[in-house]
Amino acid sequence: MESGPAIFAGAVFALFGGALLVWTAVRARQRQPVAHGVRQGVSVTFATAVAVASLAVAGWCLTRV
């Protein structure tokens, strides 16, 4: 019964982290801004860190099943 919320949260974090990572990679490869008003290197680094952290939380949630 208690594994349902963990699976849902893990799936949401995994989808968000994966989508953010792909979106950031595509924007950086096309030399388009990832965040407006911020230098390219800083915004790519921050977005990548947030995506990796989200994927780590997803992994943690899914190991609690």
PDB file of N, CA, C and O in Angstrom:
ATOM      1  N   MET A   1       0.807  -1.193   0.000  1.00  0.00           N
ATOM      2  CA  MET A   1       0.000   0.000   0.000  1.00  0.00           C
ATOM      3  C   MET A   1       0.854   1.263   0.000  1.00  0.00           C
ATOM      4  O   MET A   1       0.521   2.228  -0.687  1.00  0.00           O
ATOM      5  N   GLU A   2       1.945   1.274   0.755  1.00  0.00           N
ATOM      6  CA  GLU A   2       2.747   2.478   0.853  1.00  0.00           C
ATOM      7  C   GLU A   2       3.727   2.632  -0.305  1.00  0.00           C
ATOM      8  O   GLU A   2       4.373   3.674  -0.415  1.00  0.00           O
ATOM      9  N   SER A   3       3.854   1.654  -1.149  1.00  0.00           N
ATOM     10  CA  SER A   3       4.793   1.772  -2.258  1.00  0.00           C
ATOM     11  C   SER A   3       4.211   2.575  -3.418  1.00  0.00           C
ATOM     12  O   SER A   3       4.957   3.043  -4.278  1.00  0.00           O
ATOM     13  N   GLY A   4       2.918   2.737  -3.452  1.00  0.00           N
ATOM     14  CA  GLY A   4       2.285   3.505  -4.530  1.00  0.00           C
ATOM     15  C   GLY A   4       2.773   4.939  -4.607  1.00  0.00           C
ATOM     16  O   GLY A   4       3.178   5.384  -5.681  1.00  0.00           O
ATOM     17  N   PRO A   5       2.749   5.692  -3.489  1.00  0.00           N
ATOM     18  CA  PRO A   5       3.252   7.065  -3.549  1.00  0.00           C
ATOM     19  C   PRO A   5       4.741   7.152  -3.891  1.00  0.00           C
ATOM     20  O   PRO A   5       5.166   8.094  -4.559  1.00  0.00           O
ATOM     21  N   ALA A   6       5.525   6.190  -3.445  1.00  0.00           N
ATOM     22  CA  ALA A   6       6.958   6.204  -3.762  1.00  0.00           C
ATOM     23  C   ALA A   6       7.181   5.973  -5.252  1.00  0.00           C
ATOM     24  O   ALA A   6       8.051   6.600  -5.857  1.00  0.00           O
ATOM     25  N   ILE A   7       6.408   5.088  -5.837  1.00  0.00           N
ATOM     26  CA  ILE A   7       6.528   4.837  -7.275  1.00  0.00           C
ATOM     27  C   ILE A   7       6.098   6.066  -8.060  1.00  0.00           C
ATOM     28  O   ILE A   7       6.752   6.444  -9.032  1.00  0.00           O
ATOM     29  N   PHE A   8       5.005   6.690  -7.645  1.00  0.00           N
ATOM     30  CA  PHE A   8       4.521   7.888  -8.331  1.00  0.00           C
ATOM     31  C   PHE A   8       5.544   9.020  -8.234  1.00  0.00           C
ATOM     32  O   PHE A   8       5.867   9.654  -9.238  1.00  0.00           O
ATOM     33  N   ALA A   9       6.049   9.274  -7.032  1.00  0.00           N
ATOM     34  CA  ALA A   9       7.030  10.346  -6.854  1.00  0.00           C
ATOM     35  C   ALA A   9       8.306  10.054  -7.636  1.00  0.00           C
ATOM     36  O   ALA A   9       8.877  10.955  -8.249  1.00  0.00           O
ATOM     37  N   GLY A  10       8.754   8.807  -7.618  1.00  0.00           N
ATOM     38  CA  GLY A  10       9.941   8.443  -8.373  1.00  0.00           C
ATOM     39  C   GLY A  10       9.761   8.638  -9.865  1.00  0.00           C
ATOM     40  O   GLY A  10      10.669   9.103 -10.555  1.00  0.00           O
ATOM     41  N   ALA A  11       8.578   8.278 -10.364  1.00  0.00           N
ATOM     42  CA  ALA A  11       8.297   8.458 -11.792  1.00  0.00           C
ATOM     43  C   ALA A  11       8.254   9.933 -12.168  1.00  0.00           C
ATOM     44  O   ALA A  11       8.760  10.323 -13.220  1.00  0.00           O
ATOM     45  N   VAL A  12       7.654  10.748 -11.316  1.00  0.00           N
ATOM     46  CA  VAL A  12       7.577  12.182 -11.600  1.00  0.00           C
ATOM     47  C   VAL A  12       8.970  12.806 -11.601  1.00  0.00           C
ATOM     48  O   VAL A  12       9.303  13.572 -12.505  1.00  0.00           O
ATOM     49  N   PHE A  13       9.780  12.487 -10.604  1.00  0.00           N
ATOM     50  CA  PHE A  13      11.140  13.020 -10.560  1.00  0.00           C
ATOM     51  C   PHE A  13      11.967  12.529 -11.745  1.00  0.00           C
ATOM     52  O   PHE A  13      12.757  13.288 -12.305  1.00  0.00           O
ATOM     53  N   ALA A  14      11.792  11.271 -12.127  1.00  0.00           N
ATOM     54  CA  ALA A  14      12.548  10.732 -13.261  1.00  0.00           C
ATOM     55  C   ALA A  14      12.139  11.404 -14.572  1.00  0.00           C
ATOM     56  O   ALA A  14      12.996  11.737 -15.391  1.00  0.00           O
ATOM     57  N   LEU A  15      10.850  11.602 -14.772  1.00  0.00           N
ATOM     58  CA  LEU A  15      10.392  12.275 -15.990  1.00  0.00           C
ATOM     59  C   LEU A  15      10.878  13.718 -16.042  1.00  0.00           C
ATOM     60  O   LEU A  15      11.340  14.183 -17.084  1.00  0.00           O
ATOM     61  N   PHE A  16      10.775  14.424 -14.926  1.00  0.00           N
ATOM     62  CA  PHE A  16      11.232  15.811 -14.892  1.00  0.00           C
ATOM     63  C   PHE A  16      12.733  15.902 -15.127  1.00  0.00           C
ATOM     64  O   PHE A  16      13.183  16.704 -15.944  1.00  0.00           O
ATOM     65  N   GLY A  17      13.510  15.089 -14.420  1.00  0.00           N
ATOM     66  CA  GLY A  17      14.963  15.128 -14.565  1.00  0.00           C
ATOM     67  C   GLY A  17      15.418  14.755 -15.960  1.00  0.00           C
ATOM     68  O   GLY A  17      16.299  15.401 -16.528  1.00  0.00           O
ATOM     69  N   GLY A  18      14.818  13.714 -16.513  1.00  0.00           N
ATOM     70  CA  GLY A  18      15.179  13.298 -17.867  1.00  0.00           C
ATOM     71  C   GLY A  18      14.819  14.339 -18.909  1.00  0.00           C
ATOM     72  O   GLY A  18      15.613  14.632 -19.803  1.00  0.00           O
ATOM     73  N   ALA A  19      13.615  14.902 -18.794  1.00  0.00           N
ATOM     74  CA  ALA A  19      13.187  15.923 -19.754  1.00  0.00           C
ATOM     75  C   ALA A  19      14.049  17.172 -19.646  1.00  0.00           C
ATOM     76  O   ALA A  19      14.416  17.761 -20.662  1.00  0.00           O
ATOM     77  N   LEU A  20      14.375  17.583 -18.424  1.00  0.00           N
ATOM     78  CA  LEU A  20      15.220  18.760 -18.246  1.00  0.00           C
ATOM     79  C   LEU A  20      16.616  18.525 -18.792  1.00  0.00           C
ATOM     80  O   LEU A  20      17.209  19.428 -19.383  1.00  0.00           O
ATOM     81  N   LEU A  21      17.144  17.333 -18.603  1.00  0.00           N
ATOM     82  CA  LEU A  21      18.472  17.018 -19.113  1.00  0.00           C
ATOM     83  C   LEU A  21      18.490  17.028 -20.640  1.00  0.00           C
ATOM     84  O   LEU A  21      19.410  17.578 -21.246  1.00  0.00           O
ATOM     85  N   VAL A  22      17.494  16.432 -21.254  1.00  0.00           N
ATOM     86  CA  VAL A  22      17.418  16.415 -22.724  1.00  0.00           C
ATOM     87  C   VAL A  22      17.220  17.827 -23.260  1.00  0.00           C
ATOM     88  O   VAL A  22      17.879  18.229 -24.219  1.00  0.00           O
ATOM     89  N   TRP A  23      16.311  18.583 -22.641  1.00  0.00           N
ATOM     90  CA  TRP A  23      16.035  19.946 -23.103  1.00  0.00           C
ATOM     91  C   TRP A  23      17.278  20.823 -22.996  1.00  0.00           C
ATOM     92  O   TRP A  23      17.576  21.600 -23.904  1.00  0.00           O
ATOM     93  N   THR A  24      17.995  20.698 -21.896  1.00  0.00           N
ATOM     94  CA  THR A  24      19.219  21.484 -21.703  1.00  0.00           C
ATOM     95  C   THR A  24      20.269  21.110 -22.740  1.00  0.00           C
ATOM     96  O   THR A  24      20.936  21.985 -23.292  1.00  0.00           O
ATOM     97  N   ALA A  25      20.420  19.828 -23.005  1.00  0.00           N
ATOM     98  CA  ALA A  25      21.412  19.390 -24.001  1.00  0.00           C
ATOM     99  C   ALA A  25      21.069  19.909 -25.394  1.00  0.00           C
ATOM    100  O   ALA A  25      21.952  20.347 -26.131  1.00  0.00           O
ATOM    101  N   VAL A  26      19.798  19.861 -25.751  1.00  0.00           N
ATOM    102  CA  VAL A  26      19.386  20.338 -27.082  1.00  0.00           C
ATOM    103  C   VAL A  26      19.603  21.840 -27.197  1.00  0.00           C
ATOM    104  O   VAL A  26      20.121  22.316 -28.207  1.00  0.00           O
ATOM    105  N   ARG A  27      19.212  22.591 -26.170  1.00  0.00           N
ATOM    106  CA  ARG A  27      19.393  24.049 -26.204  1.00  0.00           C
ATOM    107  C   ARG A  27      20.875  24.419 -26.247  1.00  0.00           C
ATOM    108  O   ARG A  27      21.262  25.335 -26.973  1.00  0.00           O
ATOM    109  N   ALA A  28      21.693  23.727 -25.491  1.00  0.00           N
ATOM    110  CA  ALA A  28      23.125  24.040 -25.474  1.00  0.00           C
ATOM    111  C   ALA A  28      23.780  23.677 -26.801  1.00  0.00           C
ATOM    112  O   ALA A  28      24.649  24.402 -27.285  1.00  0.00           O
ATOM    113  N   ARG A  29      23.369  22.569 -27.385  1.00  0.00           N
ATOM    114  CA  ARG A  29      23.951  22.152 -28.667  1.00  0.00           C
ATOM    115  C   ARG A  29      23.601  23.130 -29.782  1.00  0.00           C
ATOM    116  O   ARG A  29      24.407  23.363 -30.683  1.00  0.00           O
ATOM    117  N   GLN A  30      22.398  23.704 -29.722  1.00  0.00           N
ATOM    118  CA  GLN A  30      21.968  24.665 -30.743  1.00  0.00           C
ATOM    119  C   GLN A  30      22.425  26.091 -30.434  1.00  0.00           C
ATOM    120  O   GLN A  30      22.096  27.023 -31.168  1.00  0.00           O
ATOM    121  N   ARG A  31      23.176  26.259 -29.356  1.00  0.00           N
ATOM    122  CA  ARG A  31      23.687  27.560 -28.918  1.00  0.00           C
ATOM    123  C   ARG A  31      22.549  28.549 -28.635  1.00  0.00           C
ATOM    124  O   ARG A  31      22.694  29.748 -28.871  1.00  0.00           O
ATOM    125  N   GLN A  32      21.441  28.053 -28.139  1.00  0.00           N
ATOM    126  CA  GLN A  32      20.321  28.893 -27.735  1.00  0.00           C
ATOM    127  C   GLN A  32      20.375  29.057 -26.224  1.00  0.00           C
ATOM    128  O   GLN A  32      20.933  28.207 -25.529  1.00  0.00           O
ATOM    129  N   PRO A  33      19.801  30.141 -25.706  1.00  0.00           N
ATOM    130  CA  PRO A  33      19.873  30.355 -24.255  1.00  0.00           C
ATOM    131  C   PRO A  33      19.062  29.320 -23.488  1.00  0.00           C
ATOM    132  O   PRO A  33      17.957  28.956 -23.889  1.00  0.00           O
ATOM    133  N   VAL A  34      19.618  28.860 -22.397  1.00  0.00           N
ATOM    134  CA  VAL A  34      18.917  27.938 -21.510  1.00  0.00           C
ATOM    135  C   VAL A  34      18.072  28.739 -20.527  1.00  0.00           C
ATOM    136  O   VAL A  34      16.953  28.344 -20.199  1.00  0.00           O
ATOM    137  N   ALA A  35      18.606  29.862 -20.057  1.00  0.00           N
ATOM    138  CA  ALA A  35      17.881  30.796 -19.198  1.00  0.00           C
ATOM    139  C   ALA A  35      18.177  32.202 -19.698  1.00  0.00           C
ATOM    140  O   ALA A  35      19.331  32.544 -19.955  1.00  0.00           O
ATOM    141  N   HIS A  36      17.150  33.006 -19.832  1.00  0.00           N
ATOM    142  CA  HIS A  36      17.335  34.359 -20.348  1.00  0.00           C
ATOM    143  C   HIS A  36      17.986  35.247 -19.295  1.00  0.00           C
ATOM    144  O   HIS A  36      17.604  35.221 -18.125  1.00  0.00           O
ATOM    145  N   GLY A  37      18.968  36.030 -19.721  1.00  0.00           N
ATOM    146  CA  GLY A  37      19.634  36.966 -18.843  1.00  0.00           C
ATOM    147  C   GLY A  37      20.773  36.368 -18.039  1.00  0.00           C
ATOM    148  O   GLY A  37      21.336  37.043 -17.177  1.00  0.00           O
ATOM    149  N   VAL A  38      21.125  35.117 -18.301  1.00  0.00           N
ATOM    150  CA  VAL A  38      22.196  34.451 -17.570  1.00  0.00           C
ATOM    151  C   VAL A  38      23.199  33.933 -18.600  1.00  0.00           C
ATOM    152  O   VAL A  38      22.824  33.522 -19.698  1.00  0.00           O
ATOM    153  N   ARG A  39      24.478  33.960 -18.226  1.00  0.00           N
ATOM    154  CA  ARG A  39      25.492  33.446 -19.155  1.00  0.00           C
ATOM    155  C   ARG A  39      25.231  31.977 -19.471  1.00  0.00           C
ATOM    156  O   ARG A  39      24.707  31.234 -18.640  1.00  0.00           O
ATOM    157  N   GLN A  40      25.599  31.574 -20.671  1.00  0.00           N
ATOM    158  CA  GLN A  40      25.334  30.210 -21.162  1.00  0.00           C
ATOM    159  C   GLN A  40      25.944  29.145 -20.261  1.00  0.00           C
ATOM    160  O   GLN A  40      25.273  28.168 -19.928  1.00  0.00           O
ATOM    161  N   GLY A  41      27.191  29.311 -19.864  1.00  0.00           N
ATOM    162  CA  GLY A  41      27.862  28.304 -19.045  1.00  0.00           C
ATOM    163  C   GLY A  41      27.219  28.132 -17.681  1.00  0.00           C
ATOM    164  O   GLY A  41      27.081  27.011 -17.192  1.00  0.00           O
ATOM    165  N   VAL A  42      26.827  29.237 -17.065  1.00  0.00           N
ATOM    166  CA  VAL A  42      26.209  29.181 -15.748  1.00  0.00           C
ATOM    167  C   VAL A  42      24.848  28.511 -15.823  1.00  0.00           C
ATOM    168  O   VAL A  42      24.522  27.665 -14.990  1.00  0.00           O
ATOM    169  N   SER A  43      24.049  28.887 -16.820  1.00  0.00           N
ATOM    170  CA  SER A  43      22.705  28.318 -16.922  1.00  0.00           C
ATOM    171  C   SER A  43      22.735  26.831 -17.271  1.00  0.00           C
ATOM    172  O   SER A  43      21.926  26.060 -16.756  1.00  0.00           O
ATOM    173  N   VAL A  44      23.653  26.425 -18.133  1.00  0.00           N
ATOM    174  CA  VAL A  44      23.763  25.004 -18.474  1.00  0.00           C
ATOM    175  C   VAL A  44      24.222  24.196 -17.263  1.00  0.00           C
ATOM    176  O   VAL A  44      23.711  23.106 -17.008  1.00  0.00           O
ATOM    177  N   THR A  45      25.180  24.730 -16.524  1.00  0.00           N
ATOM    178  CA  THR A  45      25.673  24.035 -15.335  1.00  0.00           C
ATOM    179  C   THR A  45      24.581  23.885 -14.295  1.00  0.00           C
ATOM    180  O   THR A  45      24.413  22.803 -13.732  1.00  0.00           O
ATOM    181  N   PHE A  46      23.839  24.943 -14.030  1.00  0.00           N
ATOM    182  CA  PHE A  46      22.785  24.892 -13.021  1.00  0.00           C
ATOM    183  C   PHE A  46      21.649  23.961 -13.445  1.00  0.00           C
ATOM    184  O   PHE A  46      21.162  23.174 -12.634  1.00  0.00           O
ATOM    185  N   ALA A  47      21.222  24.044 -14.708  1.00  0.00           N
ATOM    186  CA  ALA A  47      20.144  23.177 -15.187  1.00  0.00           C
ATOM    187  C   ALA A  47      20.564  21.713 -15.161  1.00  0.00           C
ATOM    188  O   ALA A  47      19.762  20.845 -14.817  1.00  0.00           O
ATOM    189  N   THR A  48      21.802  21.436 -15.519  1.00  0.00           N
ATOM    190  CA  THR A  48      22.294  20.064 -15.479  1.00  0.00           C
ATOM    191  C   THR A  48      22.357  19.546 -14.047  1.00  0.00           C
ATOM    192  O   THR A  48      22.016  18.391 -13.789  1.00  0.00           O
ATOM    193  N   ALA A  49      22.791  20.389 -13.116  1.00  0.00           N
ATOM    194  CA  ALA A  49      22.854  19.983 -11.711  1.00  0.00           C
ATOM    195  C   ALA A  49      21.465  19.685 -11.160  1.00  0.00           C
ATOM    196  O   ALA A  49      21.285  18.717 -10.421  1.00  0.00           O
ATOM    197  N   VAL A  50      20.487  20.507 -11.513  1.00  0.00           N
ATOM    198  CA  VAL A  50      19.111  20.267 -11.059  1.00  0.00           C
ATOM    199  C   VAL A  50      18.566  18.979 -11.669  1.00  0.00           C
ATOM    200  O   VAL A  50      17.875  18.220 -10.989  1.00  0.00           O
ATOM    201  N   ALA A  51      18.864  18.726 -12.932  1.00  0.00           N
ATOM    202  CA  ALA A  51      18.387  17.501 -13.585  1.00  0.00           C
ATOM    203  C   ALA A  51      19.010  16.265 -12.947  1.00  0.00           C
ATOM    204  O   ALA A  51      18.318  15.275 -12.705  1.00  0.00           O
ATOM    205  N   VAL A  52      20.295  16.315 -12.676  1.00  0.00           N
ATOM    206  CA  VAL A  52      20.968  15.165 -12.062  1.00  0.00           C
ATOM    207  C   VAL A  52      20.448  14.953 -10.637  1.00  0.00           C
ATOM    208  O   VAL A  52      20.249  13.816 -10.211  1.00  0.00           O
ATOM    209  N   ALA A  53      20.229  16.037  -9.908  1.00  0.00           N
ATOM    210  CA  ALA A  53      19.677  15.911  -8.555  1.00  0.00           C
ATOM    211  C   ALA A  53      18.281  15.305  -8.593  1.00  0.00           C
ATOM    212  O   ALA A  53      17.937  14.480  -7.747  1.00  0.00           O
ATOM    213  N   SER A  54      17.487  15.705  -9.557  1.00  0.00           N
ATOM    214  CA  SER A  54      16.139  15.148  -9.696  1.00  0.00           C
ATOM    215  C   SER A  54      16.192  13.660 -10.020  1.00  0.00           C
ATOM    216  O   SER A  54      15.397  12.881  -9.494  1.00  0.00           O
ATOM    217  N   LEU A  55      17.110  13.267 -10.870  1.00  0.00           N
ATOM    218  CA  LEU A  55      17.260  11.847 -11.179  1.00  0.00           C
ATOM    219  C   LEU A  55      17.763  11.065  -9.969  1.00  0.00           C
ATOM    220  O   LEU A  55      17.388   9.908  -9.777  1.00  0.00           O
ATOM    221  N   ALA A  56      18.600  11.682  -9.163  1.00  0.00           N
ATOM    222  CA  ALA A  56      19.078  11.021  -7.939  1.00  0.00           C
ATOM    223  C   ALA A  56      17.926  10.829  -6.948  1.00  0.00           C
ATOM    224  O   ALA A  56      17.820   9.778  -6.315  1.00  0.00           O
ATOM    225  N   VAL A  57      17.076  11.829  -6.814  1.00  0.00           N
ATOM    226  CA  VAL A  57      15.906  11.704  -5.931  1.00  0.00           C
ATOM    227  C   VAL A  57      14.963  10.633  -6.467  1.00  0.00           C
ATOM    228  O   VAL A  57      14.374   9.880  -5.692  1.00  0.00           O
ATOM    229  N   ALA A  58      14.817  10.561  -7.783  1.00  0.00           N
ATOM    230  CA  ALA A  58      13.975   9.516  -8.376  1.00  0.00           C
ATOM    231  C   ALA A  58      14.529   8.136  -8.048  1.00  0.00           C
ATOM    232  O   ALA A  58      13.777   7.229  -7.693  1.00  0.00           O
ATOM    233  N   GLY A  59      15.826   7.980  -8.166  1.00  0.00           N
ATOM    234  CA  GLY A  59      16.444   6.702  -7.813  1.00  0.00           C
ATOM    235  C   GLY A  59      16.244   6.354  -6.354  1.00  0.00           C
ATOM    236  O   GLY A  59      15.976   5.202  -6.010  1.00  0.00           O
ATOM    237  N   TRP A  60      16.376   7.362  -5.491  1.00  0.00           N
ATOM    238  CA  TRP A  60      16.170   7.128  -4.066  1.00  0.00           C
ATOM    239  C   TRP A  60      14.718   6.722  -3.779  1.00  0.00           C
ATOM    240  O   TRP A  60      14.468   5.799  -3.003  1.00  0.00           O
ATOM    241  N   CYS A  61      13.771   7.415  -4.409  1.00  0.00           N
ATOM    242  CA  CYS A  61      12.352   7.080  -4.218  1.00  0.00           C
ATOM    243  C   CYS A  61      12.049   5.654  -4.689  1.00  0.00           C
ATOM    244  O   CYS A  61      11.316   4.916  -4.032  1.00  0.00           O
ATOM    245  N   LEU A  62      12.614   5.286  -5.817  1.00  0.00           N
ATOM    246  CA  LEU A  62      12.319   3.973  -6.368  1.00  0.00           C
ATOM    247  C   LEU A  62      13.014   2.846  -5.618  1.00  0.00           C
ATOM    248  O   LEU A  62      12.593   1.694  -5.723  1.00  0.00           O
ATOM    249  N   THR A  63      14.062   3.145  -4.868  1.00  0.00           N
ATOM    250  CA  THR A  63      14.685   2.108  -4.057  1.00  0.00           C
ATOM    251  C   THR A  63      13.933   1.901  -2.741  1.00  0.00           C
ATOM    252  O   THR A  63      14.193   0.925  -2.036  1.00  0.00           O
ATOM    253  N   ARG A  64      13.029   2.779  -2.406  1.00  0.00           N
ATOM    254  CA  ARG A  64      12.235   2.668  -1.181  1.00  0.00           C
ATOM    255  C   ARG A  64      10.955   1.867  -1.382  1.00  0.00           C
ATOM    256  O   ARG A  64      10.129   1.781  -0.473  1.00  0.00           O
ATOM    257  N   VAL A  65      10.786   1.290  -2.547  1.00  0.00           N
ATOM    258  CA  VAL A  65       9.563   0.545  -2.865  1.00  0.00           C
ATOM    259  C   VAL A  65       9.525  -0.746  -2.111  1.00  0.00           C
ATOM    260  O   VAL A  65       8.572  -1.512  -2.247  1.00  0.00           O
TER     261      VAL A  65
END
